Amino acid sequence: MNPKKVDVVIVGGGISGLCAAHWLAKRGVDVLLLEKDAEVGGTMKTVREQGYLVETGPNSALETTSLFRELVTDLSLESEFLYANPSGKKRYVLREGQLRALPLSPPAFLTSRLFSAKAKLRVLKEPFIGRATHEESIAEFVIRRLGREFLDYAIDPFVAGVYAARPEHLSVQAAFPKLYALEERYGGLVRGMIKGRKERTKRGEKGKDRAETFSFRHGMQVLPLALAQSLGDRVICRSKVTLVQDLTLDTTIPVDEPGARHFRVEFLLGDQSSEVEADVVILAVPTAAAASLIQPFSRETAQDLRNIHYPPVASVFLGYAQDQIGHSLDGFGFLVPSKESRSILGSLWSSSLFPERAPRGYAGLTTFVGGSRQPELVEKSEGVLIDLVAGELETAMQVRGKPVYWKVTKWPRAIPQYELGYLRTMDGLGRFEEEHPGLFLSGNYRGGISVGDCVTNASAMAERVGKYLSLPAVRSIA
């Protein structure tokens, strides 16, 4: 029996793979998505228990691109889509044991208790600082342009909150390309923020400092589940891909010719072996899984993928009666600078951001532990992590007594780290794709780790694949 033939096989049912499949299917491409787990979503999982709604992965997203609205319309999710409580714009940073609001405007910065007068005066020098002469870490970049205190109490906690990383390790060019571009294109951050805001407005984009936070009434997993439902039988779960093989016999075909390559994808469906053939294969899986599948194509590229570091992170959701909490919970949550020498990275006030995240009269708090700062903590038992987090919340937020509900989720490989030298690795991945036309690499280790980055990059991936298949363009990248 001849194996099934499709235009595109996508390996991986996280948000990157699902969105690429969605936009390809809209263009009439015969696409098949294979996901090894029992359900789609990757790290984007939602659990509802005892009246609490717990996000074990991303808790929300920023509406940085109009693609989100396109997805909501395509999937008829208008009644599910909701913006965060406006109070969520307020964010706190722990300094000297106290929660201090992060200033969100120039006037607020001038009166802020988060930064000293010396740090505020140091920022005035920023427009007169020259450009970098070498690849810098985010720590080097910020110290050079804004000073040490700004790094310690603004950027360091922010980097921990986003990447679970140390700013000394991350490449500013790779991890924060838009920040780096402000210096490269405009000569400085202040001038760049003013001019860049105008350019983003013309493109229909919003900067992350101005974009609205959103989720879905029944949690973030609503989005991947809706994508899978829309794709129907083009999604097969519990299908573990074991081999991607290039079947091309005629290597004289020009590499830019449509159909220059033809692939066979073998997978286990339960305990049954199956296979499918395709003109294009998109590997939308984490780097370790991608490395195993491309090993026969390039040992060097496979090793480059394996070398990408993912620190472990534990997400600890605790439920309390509201009268146990001394803080008003009037914001998004708080982040913890390294200088505070605490055992947590920060805490989100989940039930203050969105409705129905906790029973009436109760609050739900999501706290993160580990990352590159203290990876060893993730190895602690569930009970130890609950006690550790409860103790930290007691001192930072005046939380009294024991939690009435808890949910601990551990991610042994949580977030890819865009470390120094990362762009050279990305260049290598680009060359790999050029040398193996029809084989594409996708995921949050390329082009940004946020939900918005993944959605935008998946749209771009669909455009690239469509071009490779010589399909007419049907829309522009938002």
Legacy VTK file of the C-alpha trace (Angstrom):
# vtk DataFile Version 3.0
C-alpha trace
ASCII
DATASET POLYDATA
POINTS 478 float
0.000 0.000 0.000
1.345 3.417 -0.918
1.769 5.812 2.039
-0.457 8.851 2.332
0.845 11.949 0.504
0.329 15.567 1.642
1.883 18.900 0.749
3.227 19.711 4.223
3.840 17.714 7.393
4.244 19.717 10.599
5.853 17.968 13.549
4.741 19.518 16.843
1.389 20.798 18.070
2.502 23.783 20.103
1.338 27.276 19.179
4.032 27.635 16.476
3.070 24.463 14.644
-0.679 24.993 15.011
-0.595 28.563 13.715
1.573 27.586 10.735
-0.887 24.779 9.963
-3.829 27.171 10.268
-2.475 29.710 7.802
-1.309 27.061 5.360
-4.718 25.378 5.457
-6.370 28.744 4.762
-4.337 28.891 1.580
-5.543 25.510 0.439
-2.389 23.604 1.378
-2.884 19.940 2.230
-1.267 19.905 5.658
-0.929 17.246 8.344
0.182 18.019 11.918
1.616 15.290 14.142
1.687 15.791 17.934
3.183 13.218 20.317
1.077 14.187 23.349
-2.578 13.348 23.964
-3.603 16.951 23.298
-2.174 19.999 21.579
-0.798 23.154 23.159
2.758 22.309 24.173
3.437 24.302 27.326
0.168 26.214 26.852
-1.968 24.132 29.205
-4.898 25.130 31.426
-6.180 23.227 34.459
-9.466 23.923 36.266
-9.817 22.469 39.765
-11.837 23.354 42.873
-12.942 26.646 41.342
-9.408 27.728 40.382
-8.158 28.205 36.821
-4.454 27.405 36.664
-2.183 28.165 33.730
0.746 25.752 33.835
2.528 27.629 31.006
1.915 31.136 29.612
-0.540 32.999 31.824
-1.439 35.610 29.222
-0.161 37.261 26.060
0.438 40.782 24.769
-1.565 41.950 21.767
1.504 43.095 19.842
0.178 42.090 16.416
-3.139 42.184 14.564
-2.650 38.475 13.847
-4.263 37.711 17.211
-7.484 39.404 16.130
-7.339 37.496 12.856
-7.093 34.220 14.765
-9.933 35.169 17.114
-12.153 35.953 14.116
-11.136 32.858 12.153
-11.826 30.616 15.157
-14.995 32.426 16.370
-13.432 33.112 19.774
-14.843 36.611 20.243
-16.866 35.586 23.295
-13.792 33.958 24.858
-11.292 36.764 24.256
-10.800 39.189 27.141
-8.380 41.895 28.171
-6.751 42.002 31.582
-8.088 44.181 34.356
-6.736 47.730 33.754
-5.078 47.577 37.172
-2.786 44.961 35.613
-0.772 47.741 34.016
0.646 48.381 37.464
3.651 46.175 38.181
5.809 45.928 41.258
9.482 45.216 41.899
10.780 44.029 45.252
13.430 46.352 46.681
14.794 46.165 50.207
11.950 43.843 51.147
9.200 46.197 49.951
7.071 46.133 46.800
7.612 49.336 44.841
5.693 50.231 41.691
7.595 50.178 38.415
7.223 53.653 36.840
5.428 53.550 33.483
5.814 57.187 32.411
8.494 59.921 32.614
6.645 61.801 35.410
6.235 58.568 37.364
9.934 57.798 36.896
10.907 61.158 38.384
8.840 60.559 41.535
9.443 56.790 41.780
10.783 55.283 45.003
12.191 52.351 43.045
15.224 54.314 41.828
17.574 56.660 43.658
18.164 60.264 42.609
21.598 59.239 41.355
20.089 56.581 39.081
17.570 59.055 37.685
20.295 61.572 36.890
22.372 58.841 35.235
19.575 58.178 32.714
19.929 61.770 31.479
23.316 60.802 29.995
21.787 58.121 27.777
21.323 60.213 24.590
25.033 61.018 24.617
26.321 57.425 24.858
27.931 55.977 21.720
27.224 52.687 19.989
28.674 49.319 21.031
31.798 47.998 19.322
31.160 44.280 20.005
28.362 41.848 20.851
27.193 42.682 24.352
25.196 40.883 26.972
22.015 42.625 28.056
23.813 43.490 31.320
26.713 45.182 29.504
24.329 47.060 27.233
22.181 48.419 30.060
25.076 49.361 32.326
26.731 51.239 29.465
23.618 53.133 28.450
21.625 53.512 31.677
23.808 52.577 34.631
24.087 49.764 37.154
21.064 50.582 39.278
18.742 50.518 36.281
20.075 47.067 35.449
19.641 45.813 39.017
16.078 47.035 39.629
14.478 47.193 36.180
16.169 44.958 33.617
17.446 42.130 35.842
13.978 41.331 37.277
12.396 41.783 33.843
14.832 39.318 32.256
14.097 36.849 35.054
10.368 37.265 34.472
10.558 36.748 30.702
13.468 34.349 30.161
14.061 33.036 33.699
17.620 34.114 32.899
20.540 36.160 34.108
21.124 39.333 32.048
24.872 38.634 32.091
24.274 35.564 29.909
21.835 36.823 27.272
22.856 38.523 24.029
21.068 41.858 23.685
21.069 41.438 19.890
19.438 38.021 20.037
17.178 38.264 23.102
16.065 41.887 22.734
16.603 42.763 19.054
14.162 45.675 19.123
15.997 47.244 22.059
19.319 46.746 20.301
17.858 48.216 17.097
17.058 51.477 18.883
20.775 52.066 19.336
21.766 50.765 15.907
19.160 52.684 13.915
18.695 55.829 15.970
21.842 56.108 18.056
20.107 55.833 21.413
17.150 54.479 23.369
15.300 57.738 24.018
15.451 58.910 20.397
14.688 55.415 19.194
11.620 54.966 21.394
10.094 58.175 20.061
10.811 57.464 16.392
10.191 53.724 16.654
6.726 54.263 18.124
5.720 56.219 15.025
6.994 53.456 12.732
5.169 50.733 14.666
1.942 52.720 14.402
2.302 52.811 10.611
2.823 49.002 10.539
-0.171 48.340 12.789
2.045 47.014 15.574
2.210 47.890 19.246
5.315 48.007 21.372
5.271 45.601 24.291
5.172 48.582 26.640
1.858 49.729 25.121
0.229 46.470 24.032
-2.769 45.177 25.977
-2.516 41.982 28.006
-5.160 39.405 27.116
-6.244 35.834 27.713
-9.364 33.751 27.168
-12.257 33.255 29.556
-11.473 29.567 29.950
-7.692 29.953 29.819
-4.882 30.203 27.320
-5.277 26.612 26.115
-8.510 27.719 24.457
-6.403 29.023 21.557
-4.485 25.821 20.660
-7.576 23.666 21.217
-9.615 25.884 18.893
-6.885 25.747 16.252
-6.830 21.965 16.442
-10.617 21.752 16.237
-10.588 24.000 13.171
-7.978 21.799 11.497
-10.002 18.673 12.262
-8.517 15.396 11.048
-5.443 17.262 9.816
-4.186 17.000 13.419
-3.173 13.594 14.783
-2.288 13.413 18.493
-0.395 10.591 20.204
1.776 10.375 17.085
5.491 10.324 17.858
7.676 11.040 14.825
10.676 8.723 14.667
12.243 9.516 11.285
12.337 12.185 8.616
13.898 10.860 5.403
14.757 12.651 2.152
13.468 10.471 -0.684
14.851 12.644 -3.460
16.745 10.582 -5.988
17.491 13.218 -8.591
19.914 15.614 -6.863
20.411 17.542 -10.120
17.132 19.404 -9.605
17.880 23.068 -8.772
17.365 23.586 -5.046
15.043 26.552 -5.604
12.767 24.516 -7.903
9.341 23.717 -6.352
9.280 20.081 -5.286
13.054 19.845 -5.320
12.793 17.554 -2.320
10.398 14.826 -1.284
10.255 13.500 2.281
8.946 10.496 4.166
7.927 10.959 7.794
7.635 7.831 9.927
5.724 7.942 13.205
4.235 5.741 15.902
0.496 6.067 16.321
0.050 4.370 19.656
2.074 1.205 19.144
1.407 1.090 15.401
4.007 2.271 12.886
2.786 4.577 10.143
4.204 6.967 7.556
3.325 9.904 5.355
5.085 11.564 2.430
5.307 15.308 1.836
7.041 17.986 -0.203
7.698 20.036 2.943
8.422 19.150 6.562
8.261 21.770 9.314
9.861 20.756 12.619
8.007 22.858 15.201
9.353 21.057 18.261
11.878 21.975 20.988
15.537 21.788 20.044
16.288 18.362 21.565
13.532 16.696 19.536
14.468 18.624 16.385
18.129 17.634 16.813
17.270 13.930 16.886
15.278 14.201 13.656
17.856 16.193 11.691
20.859 14.167 12.892
20.927 12.155 9.610
20.982 15.424 7.644
23.616 17.342 9.609
25.413 16.282 12.774
26.796 19.802 13.187
23.376 21.467 13.105
21.957 18.790 15.403
24.701 19.538 17.920
24.077 23.284 17.622
20.454 22.646 18.547
21.418 20.448 21.493
23.743 23.183 22.758
20.859 25.635 23.197
20.317 25.873 26.941
16.889 25.564 28.579
16.923 26.132 32.371
14.301 24.394 34.533
11.407 26.371 36.014
8.724 25.437 38.533
5.336 27.167 38.421
3.694 27.172 41.852
0.039 28.226 41.979
-1.292 28.897 45.479
-4.864 29.710 46.477
-5.660 31.776 49.580
-8.697 33.320 51.180
-8.563 37.037 50.422
-8.478 37.916 54.126
-5.183 35.985 54.373
-3.459 38.487 52.051
-2.286 41.839 53.402
-1.622 43.364 49.970
-4.372 44.918 47.848
-3.294 42.934 44.740
-3.780 46.063 42.653
-1.595 45.058 39.733
-0.053 42.406 37.533
2.221 41.049 40.238
5.833 41.567 41.237
9.329 40.659 40.062
12.360 39.961 42.209
15.834 41.371 41.413
18.865 39.144 41.942
20.164 41.626 44.515
17.281 40.770 46.826
18.684 37.225 47.267
15.272 35.555 47.306
14.219 32.059 46.257
11.585 33.115 43.719
11.722 34.947 40.388
8.403 36.717 40.786
4.672 36.221 41.277
1.607 36.910 39.095
-1.654 37.865 40.758
-3.679 35.677 38.441
-7.120 36.199 39.965
-6.705 39.990 39.899
-5.937 40.000 36.169
-8.807 37.940 34.804
-12.223 36.850 36.122
-13.068 33.350 37.357
-9.471 32.407 38.213
-10.418 31.701 41.838
-13.615 31.082 43.825
-15.425 34.089 45.189
-13.632 35.382 48.269
-10.331 33.743 47.312
-7.233 34.705 45.317
-4.898 32.735 43.072
-1.181 33.572 42.854
1.250 32.048 40.328
4.882 32.137 41.458
7.973 31.038 39.547
11.044 29.317 40.964
14.379 28.283 39.465
15.535 29.433 36.043
19.188 30.192 35.446
19.434 31.881 38.847
18.683 28.853 41.020
18.030 25.791 38.818
18.672 23.445 41.735
15.489 24.589 43.488
13.308 22.957 40.840
14.566 19.564 42.058
12.969 20.141 45.469
9.852 18.171 46.336
6.407 19.625 45.764
5.904 20.142 49.489
9.213 21.973 49.892
8.418 24.259 46.935
4.982 25.105 48.343
6.476 25.993 51.747
9.291 27.973 50.108
6.903 30.048 47.991
4.457 30.549 50.845
7.305 31.874 52.992
8.432 34.309 50.316
4.880 35.596 49.795
4.483 36.041 53.540
7.411 38.450 53.743
6.774 40.261 50.433
2.971 40.501 50.481
1.973 39.902 54.103
0.292 36.594 53.242
-0.753 34.814 56.444
-1.331 31.136 57.049
-1.223 28.147 54.747
-2.644 28.057 51.228
-6.007 26.373 50.811
-5.161 25.116 47.303
-1.931 24.429 45.403
-0.747 23.188 42.030
2.935 22.683 41.182
4.133 22.251 37.597
7.773 21.577 36.774
9.304 22.264 33.382
12.756 20.586 33.248
13.490 22.460 29.990
11.448 25.648 30.230
12.689 28.500 28.038
15.436 28.609 25.383
18.210 31.006 26.362
19.347 33.451 23.677
22.886 33.622 24.997
26.003 35.350 23.646
26.867 33.893 20.258
23.248 32.891 19.644
22.995 34.752 16.344
25.809 32.638 14.918
23.792 29.554 15.813
20.731 31.044 14.102
22.798 31.793 10.997
23.783 28.137 10.982
20.138 27.084 11.083
19.448 29.340 8.126
22.261 27.723 6.143
20.904 24.285 7.060
17.529 25.190 5.559
19.204 26.471 2.405
21.143 23.212 2.047
18.028 21.086 2.676
15.190 22.808 0.787
11.759 21.785 1.944
12.915 21.164 5.526
12.101 24.037 7.888
12.868 24.654 11.580
10.380 26.533 13.742
9.726 27.232 17.404
10.318 29.690 20.205
14.096 29.226 19.910
13.934 31.274 16.683
12.729 34.858 16.561
11.438 35.310 20.103
9.929 33.307 22.958
6.665 35.174 23.631
3.279 33.979 22.393
3.135 37.012 20.102
6.562 36.212 18.667
5.533 32.608 18.007
2.311 33.659 16.279
4.094 36.238 14.122
6.887 33.823 13.206
4.378 31.087 12.354
2.677 33.464 9.933
6.032 34.243 8.363
6.790 30.509 8.175
3.533 29.910 6.302
4.555 32.632 3.840
7.975 31.051 3.346
6.486 27.611 2.767
3.891 29.040 0.412
6.629 30.715 -1.586
8.607 27.478 -1.705
5.524 25.671 -3.014
4.971 28.494 -5.535
1.625 29.456 -4.027
0.295 32.964 -4.679
0.573 35.348 -1.755
-2.807 35.911 -0.154
-1.961 38.253 2.687
0.838 40.367 4.046
2.650 39.781 7.282
1.128 41.949 10.000
LINES 1 479
478 0 1 2 3 4 5 6 7 8 9 10 11 12 13 14 15 16 17 18 19 20 21 22 23 24 25 26 27 28 29 30 31 32 33 34 35 36 37 38 39 40 41 42 43 44 45 46 47 48 49 50 51 52 53 54 55 56 57 58 59 60 61 62 63 64 65 66 67 68 69 70 71 72 73 74 75 76 77 78 79 80 81 82 83 84 85 86 87 88 89 90 91 92 93 94 95 96 97 98 99 100 101 102 103 104 105 106 107 108 109 110 111 112 113 114 115 116 117 118 119 120 121 122 123 124 125 126 127 128 129 130 131 132 133 134 135 136 137 138 139 140 141 142 143 144 145 146 147 148 149 150 151 152 153 154 155 156 157 158 159 160 161 162 163 164 165 166 167 168 169 170 171 172 173 174 175 176 177 178 179 180 181 182 183 184 185 186 187 188 189 190 191 192 193 194 195 196 197 198 199 200 201 202 203 204 205 206 207 208 209 210 211 212 213 214 215 216 217 218 219 220 221 222 223 224 225 226 227 228 229 230 231 232 233 234 235 236 237 238 239 240 241 242 243 244 245 246 247 248 249 250 251 252 253 254 255 256 257 258 259 260 261 262 263 264 265 266 267 268 269 270 271 272 273 274 275 276 277 278 279 280 281 282 283 284 285 286 287 288 289 290 291 292 293 294 295 296 297 298 299 300 301 302 303 304 305 306 307 308 309 310 311 312 313 314 315 316 317 318 319 320 321 322 323 324 325 326 327 328 329 330 331 332 333 334 335 336 337 338 339 340 341 342 343 344 345 346 347 348 349 350 351 352 353 354 355 356 357 358 359 360 361 362 363 364 365 366 367 368 369 370 371 372 373 374 375 376 377 378 379 380 381 382 383 384 385 386 387 388 389 390 391 392 393 394 395 396 397 398 399 400 401 402 403 404 405 406 407 408 409 410 411 412 413 414 415 416 417 418 419 420 421 422 423 424 425 426 427 428 429 430 431 432 433 434 435 436 437 438 439 440 441 442 443 444 445 446 447 448 449 450 451 452 453 454 455 456 457 458 459 460 461 462 463 464 465 466 467 468 469 470 471 472 473 474 475 476 477
